[in-house]
Structures are given as structure tokens and as C-alpha cells.
Amino acid sequence: MTMVTNQSVNDWVKEMAEMTNPDEIVWIDGSEKQLDLIKQIALETGEMLELNQEKLPGCLYYRTNPKDVARDEKRTVICTSRREDAGPTNNWVSPDEMYAKMRKLFKDSMKGRTMYAIPFSMGVVGTEFAKIGIELTDSIYVVLSMAIMTRVGQEVIEQLNHGADFTKCLHSKAQINEQEKYIAHFPEDNTIWSINSAYGGNVLLGKKCLALRIGSYLGKQEGWMAEHMLILKIENEAGESKYVCGAFPSACGKTNLAMLTPPDYFKKKGYKISTVGDDIAWLRIGKRRQTLCSES
């Protein structure tokens, strides 16, 4: 059973639980046994549907509200003490104003539900490139997706128990109300709050929220960059590898390019293409050359 002994972690989880008022808290350890049990709950309640297991083994189908299918930039905000620190292209709201507004929305938002606590790592656990987060959510979709997209497991728990810093991520589906949907980033607090959405980009808080928005702030403080870029690895027949980093805005084809496969002629020669990251890249300048690290 997952046990987090770090008192600061437990105090934060307790504080968030007192605000959202879930019926119970379940810590996610990333084990197949636990994830299978959670999948079964989703199937029994109808939250997810099982697809043809002969053609698509292990695949489940999840549907969002028709009005909750894309990021809403107007409701995606950066909350810093100084407006200019939010950057020229982001929506800024003062931290005090946004916390006050969202605390009211989060109040009892998980009543009658389970709060899932997901300790996750963006990057290989324990390396200098990795960033750890904990996402608290009432969405099984988030649990299962974060287990696929990030590193969830006992290694992350051990890092937290040894005092590792972490990004505090809180999400609730609440009422899926588009008029009260907010995805708020508090870079100075290393905190992300998201409410009234069930759509991937708004609720999988390790991705756009931590990897790009909070990551940009962390990178500025620590001397690296978080960029909206894909990274491909190309290996020739001699086993030599080269990396391609490409910048495309949203909906311009990063993921499509990341699915590239060698033409048959080159494949027969032994060429291989693999994806390091399909959306966001963390870039660091090494002593000899630029070194690349995907956010996941």
C-alpha cells in the first residue's frame, strides 16, 4: 500500500481535502493491480466503456461533455505578483483574486466522490532533469491517463519521503460548468488549480500546465527552457543517433510528425525513428552541445 510519510505533503493533502470534502482519499501507487481495480470501477459506473478487446486489447473509451472538448484560453490564467511576469501572451489574474474565486468553487466539490492522490514524475525519477508533482483529482480518467503519460510509482513516493520539492496540482470535475471553468497557474507557489473541466489538456496537469507553463517559470529560475516542441530520435544502420527538435504551435502537427516511421527502403537498411516527446521539450545547454530532454 502506498504510504507517504512526508509531513508537509500530508498536511497539504489534508488541507485540500478539507476544502473539497471527498468521501475518501486513495493514493495511487502505479501498480497494475490497483489500476485494474480502478478501471473496473469506471466500467461499472459507466464512466468509461470497454472497446472491442480482440481488436483493441486494454483500451477504454471516455467521453467528455460536448461543450468541454478544447482548451479555453480565456479561462487559462497565470497568477503572479507582477502582471509583467505572466508574459505578453498569457492572461493574468492576481493570485489573491484567483485563489479567492477558486476556493469558493472547490468548496465541497468532491463531496460524495473519491479523491485520488497521484504522485508523478515528469522525466526519469531521481535525475536532475525530473520534476515531481502530486495531482489530487476526482476523475478516474485523470488517474489512468497520468499513469500512462507520466512516471507513477514507489520511486516517486521515496523521493517525496526524502523531502523532494513538488508541484501542487489540484483538479475537480465539480459540475463541468463552462461558465465557471478555470485552469489557474501560480508559478511563485509551484501550484496548479483546475476546476469544472474533464478535458485532457485542462485536467492532466503534468502536461501543458506543469511541463510548459510552470516549466517555463522553473526553467527561467534554473537556467533551462520549456518549449512547445517535439523531439525525434533517428538512428542509422550503424547505430548512430541524431535528434530533431521541431517547434509547432497547437494543432499544427507535432504529434503527427512524432508518429513518423522510416520508408521501407531505409527501414530495411536498419534505420529507426522513435519519439522522445511529441509536444513539449525541456532544453538545456550542455558543455559541448545542446542536450534535450522530453517532459515525460
Disulfide bonds with the S-S distance in Angstrom:
none
